[in-house]
Amino acid sequence: MTAGVKQDVLDLLVEQHNQIKTLFGQLGHAKGARKRELFQDLVRLLAVHESAEEIVVHPTARRRIDRGDEVTGQLRHEEDEAKHELAALYDLGVEHPDFERRLATLSEAVVAHATREETEEFPSLRRDLSPAQLGRMAGAVRAAEATAPTRPHPHTGESAPANLMAGPPLAVFDRIRDAVRDWRESHRDQE
């Protein structure tokens, strides 16, 4: 992005999709503490990214694009399935013998989902919304990400109201858990 040019929501989300794909690729080669760290980064990015899409992007697409209900309904279903699998992987841990196989399956599903967003939802949003609207949506996505949970919470649902109601309290809880985890890991190295 050139200095002075404001990034719109679609560019922001595609950039995040690329970061997610990169993390999946790096995870496939990582070991030990580095693997745990990369997985924590992936969990956090996926959790905040999907929450923001569910709060800002999909409701707008549902209302504004052709076949919006159909397109976003399928995307929300895929996101809900990914949340469940990500939560299960988180509970399993990176050292579990099934982790690699299940991570590969999740990676394929998430990449297919991102591709579907980029080919079915995003072009319609770019066509039907003004550059100013897409720019404002980027700000709304960033705000939603700042207050989103950092872990998947599949039982909260995938609707915008569910995320708006449950997201901020879960985000506080997640961020405290993350801080405690980071503190423990930093002190483990000093023992």
N, C-alpha and C positions, 0 to 999 in steps of 0.2 A: 504494500500500500504506500503510495507516494505521500510525502509529508504535506499536510494541509488538506488532503482528500479524506473526507469522512467515510469510514467503512459502513456499508449498509448491512442489514441483518442477514441477507443471503450470503454475502461474502464472509461475514463473521462465522456463520454456521458451516459453510464449506471448509473454512480454515480449521474449525474445530473437528470436522469429520476427518480431515487429513491428519491432525494431531492424534486422533483416536486410532486411525489406521497405523500410524507410526508406532504408537505404544504397543499395539498388538504385535507388530513385527519385532520390536525390541524384546518383548516378553518371551517370544519364542526362542531366543538365544541366551537369555539371562539365567543366572544361577544365584542361589542363596539370598543374601541381604539385598542385592541389586534387583533380583526378581520380585521380592516383596515390595520394595520401594516403587518399582514400575507398576506393579499391580495396584498399589494404593493410589498412584497417580491416575491410572486408568479408571478405577472405581470412582474417584472424585470427579474426574472430567465427565464421565458418562452420566453420573447422578445429577450434576448441576446442569449439564447440557440438556438432558431429556426433560428435567423439571421446567427449564426455561421454555423449551419448545412447547410443552404441554400448557403452560400458562399464557404464552404470548403468541407463538407462531401458529399452532394448529387451530386455535379458536378464530383467528383472523382468516386463515385459509378456509376454514369451514364456512364462514359467512361470505367470503369475497370471491372464491374461485368456482369455476364450473365443477360440478360433482364434488363439491367441498366436503359434504358429509361422508361420502363414500371413500374419498382419498384419505381424509384425516382419520376416519374410523379404522381403516386398515393400518395406518401408521401407529395410531395409539395402541391397537392390539399388539403389534410387533414390539412396541416399547414396553408394554406390560410384560410380555413374555421375556424380554431381555432383562428387565428389572428382577424378575423371579430367578432367572439363571445367574445373574450377577450376584444377587444376594446369596444364592446357594454356593457359588464359587468362593465368595468371601468367607462363608462359614467353613467351607472345606479347607481352605488354606493352600498356599502355593506348593507345599511339600507333599500334598496328598497324591497318591498314584493316579487318580482319575482327573487331576487338575488339568493336565496338558490336553487331553482328549476333549474335555468339556470346554476348555478355553478356545480350542480350535473351532468347535461347533458354534460357540457364542460369537467368535470373530467373524465367521462366515455370515451369520444372521445379521450382525450389526452392520457389516459392510454392505450387504444386500439392502438393508433398511436405509442406510445413508444414500445409496444409489437411487432407491425408489423416491426418497425425498427430493434428491437433486434432479430427477427426471420427471416426476409427476407433480410435485407440490411447488417447488421453487420457481420453475419457469412461469407457472400461472401467477404466482405472487408478483414476479417481476413484471409481467404483462399488465396485471390488473391494479397494481398499486403504484403510486408516484415515487420518484426517488426520495422525496422528503418523507413520505410515509415509511419507506423502507429504512431510512436513516433513523427515524424516531423509534422504529421497532428494534433497531440494534441497541439503542439506549435502554429500552424496556427489557430486552433479553439480558443485558449486563446487570441491570438492577435485580432481575429475577434470579440470576445466577449468584449474586452476592448474598441472597437470603435463602438459597436452596440448600437442602440437605446434601451432605457430602458422601452419603452412602445410599444405596437403593433401599426403598421402603415399599415393597410390592403390595402391601396390604392397605396402603393409603389410597389406592386407585390411581387412574391416569387422567382424570379430568382437571380442568383449570381450577374449579372451586375446591376440589380435594387438595390440590397442591397449594393453593393459597391459604387454606385453613390449616393444614398439617405441616406444610413446609417450614415456616419460620421456627416453630418450637422444635421440630426435628433437627433443623439446621443448627440451632444452639446446642442441642444435645450432641449431635455428631461432631461439632467443632471442639467441644469439651473432650469428648472421647478421643478425637484425633490428637489434641494437645497432650493428654495423658499418655497415649500410646507413644508419641514422639519423645516425651520426657523419659519414659521407661527405656526406650531404645537408646537414647543418648546416654543414660546412666548405666545401661547394661555394658556398654563399651568401656566404661570406666572401672568396672568391677574386676 
